[in-house]
Amino acid sequence: MKVKCWQQPRGNSSTIYYKRRIPNDLLTHYDGLTMVTKSTNANNIQDATPILFKINQAVEMQWQSIREQASLGLNPHQANEDAFAFLNNFDINRKGESRRDDVLLAGEALEA
């Protein structure tokens, strides 16, 4: 089986890295990054190969999850804004502070 997406930057004695370009449709989820880079903590390809496969599998699963959420309309940024808009209906600001006395915030104790 052929191993792709790896780099050994400074010769045979340096650490091997998993390195892969982020697909264009996922770039907005990575805050300006264009590459995923992770260390295998191994300096020879025989030891790094199973680690590279595990890293690749995790990256693929993460990308699949992001794509599935996007197809369901679950954009994390939009969900965050929707939550703040909902809280604003109760006069609760982004810091969780109430502007009304009749709103009980999570974590406040009820007095008997």
C-alpha positions in Angstrom: 0.0 0.0 0.0 1.3 3.4 -0.9 1.7 6.1 1.7 0.9 9.7 0.6 0.8 13.0 2.5 4.0 12.8 4.4 7.1 15.0 4.7 10.5 14.6 6.3 11.9 18.1 6.2 15.6 17.8 7.4 16.9 14.4 6.2 16.5 10.9 7.4 17.0 11.6 11.1 14.2 14.2 11.5 10.6 13.6 12.4 8.1 12.6 9.7 5.0 14.8 9.4 1.6 14.2 7.9 1.0 17.1 5.6 -2.1 17.6 3.5 -3.8 20.5 1.7 -7.2 21.5 3.1 -9.9 21.2 0.4 -11.3 24.5 -0.9 -14.8 23.8 0.5 -13.4 23.5 4.0 -11.0 26.4 4.2 -13.5 28.6 6.1 -13.4 26.2 9.0 -9.6 26.5 9.4 -9.1 30.2 10.0 -6.8 30.9 7.1 -4.8 27.7 7.2 -4.3 25.9 3.9 -2.5 22.8 5.1 -3.1 20.2 7.9 0.3 19.3 9.4 0.7 16.8 12.3 3.8 15.1 13.7 4.1 11.3 13.7 6.9 11.5 16.3 8.7 8.9 14.2 11.8 9.4 12.1 11.6 6.4 9.8 8.8 5.6 7.3 8.3 2.0 8.7 7.4 3.4 12.1 5.5 6.4 10.7 3.3 4.5 8.2 0.6 3.2 10.7 0.6 6.6 12.4 0.1 8.4 9.1 -2.8 6.1 8.2 -4.4 6.9 11.6 -3.9 10.6 11.2 -5.3 10.5 7.7 -8.4 8.5 8.9 -9.0 11.1 11.6 -8.6 14.0 9.2 -11.0 12.4 6.7 -13.6 11.7 9.4 -13.3 15.4 10.6 -13.8 16.6 7.0 -16.7 14.3 6.5 -18.3 15.6 9.7 -17.9 19.2 8.7 -19.4 18.5 5.3 -22.4 16.7 6.9 -23.0 19.5 9.3 -22.9 22.0 6.4 -25.3 19.9 4.4 -27.7 20.0 7.4 -27.3 23.8 7.7 -25.3 23.5 10.9 -22.8 26.2 10.3 -21.0 26.7 13.7 -20.7 30.5 13.2 -24.4 30.8 12.3 -25.4 28.6 15.2 -23.4 30.9 17.5 -25.1 34.0 16.2 -28.5 32.3 16.4 -27.9 31.5 20.1 -26.9 35.1 20.9 -30.0 36.3 19.1 -32.1 33.9 21.1 -30.5 35.1 24.4 -31.0 38.7 23.3 -34.8 38.0 23.4 -34.4 37.6 27.2 -32.1 40.7 27.5 -29.1 38.6 28.1 -25.9 39.9 26.5 -23.0 37.9 25.1 -21.2 37.8 28.5 -24.2 36.1 30.0 -25.3 39.2 32.0 -28.9 39.9 32.4 -30.3 43.4 31.9 -33.5 42.3 33.7 -34.1 41.3 37.3 -36.6 38.5 36.5 -34.2 36.4 34.4 -32.4 33.7 36.3 -29.1 32.7 34.7 -27.6 29.3 34.8 -25.5 28.9 37.8 -27.4 31.3 40.0 -28.8 29.7 43.1 -32.5 29.8 44.0 -33.1 31.4 47.4 -35.6 29.6 49.5 
